[in-house]
Amino acid sequence: MVKIIALLLMSLMVPPASAQIVDTWEFSSPEQRRAALKIAAQLRCPQCQNQNLLESTAPAAVSMRHEVFSMIGQGKGETEIMAFMTQRYGDFVRYAPPLRLQTSVLWLTPPLLLSAIFAILWRVIRRQRGRKG
């Protein structure tokens, strides 16, 4: 009995198989399909913040995904679609928001923190080498 319980618990730890969303959207060409999937992968679901439009099954993501597919079918390009989605949902919807004054903190904080860490490490190493010599 203990072995069965252990087996059941271990089976819960196994990640689920990679599931794909089954969308019945028809594209007129493989290029349109690739473009639509590329754009949908770059947009964040407003409900499931760690998922893009392709991964999320939330109603908002499904609606946004279909909007992207529809716009691709109308012949709109990536720039137009991204501008439309940004205007409608804000910069939050993009995984890589544009560099502006409002988003500068997002872009500048990581390099500044890394620079500070390297500077501190460099000073600590120099001090320790100075004490040894």
PEWO-V282031 format. One record per backbone hydrogen bond with DSSP energy under -0.5 kcal/mol. NH is the residue of the N-H (numbers start at 1). CO is the residue of the C=O. If there is no record, write none. Layout:
# PEWO-V282031
{{NH CO} {NH CO}}
This chain:
# PEWO-V282031
{{5 1} {6 2} {7 3} {8 4} {9 5} {10 6} {11 7} {12 8} {13 9} {13 10} {14 10} {23 21} {27 25} {33 29} {34 30} {35 31} {36 32} {37 33} {38 34} {39 35} {40 36} {41 37} {42 38} {42 39} {43 39} {43 40} {44 93} {45 48} {45 51} {49 47} {51 48} {53 40} {53 43} {56 52} {62 58} {63 59} {64 60} {65 61} {66 62} {67 63} {68 64} {69 65} {70 66} {71 67} {72 68} {73 69} {74 70} {75 72} {76 71} {81 77} {82 78} {83 79} {84 80} {85 81} {86 82} {87 83} {88 84} {89 85} {90 86} {93 90} {94 91} {95 42} {100 98} {104 100} {104 101} {107 103} {108 104} {109 105} {111 107} {112 108} {113 109} {114 110} {115 111} {116 112} {117 113} {118 114} {119 115} {120 116} {121 117} {122 118} {123 119} {124 120} {125 121} {126 122} {127 123} {128 124} {129 125} {130 126} {131 127} {132 128} {133 129}}
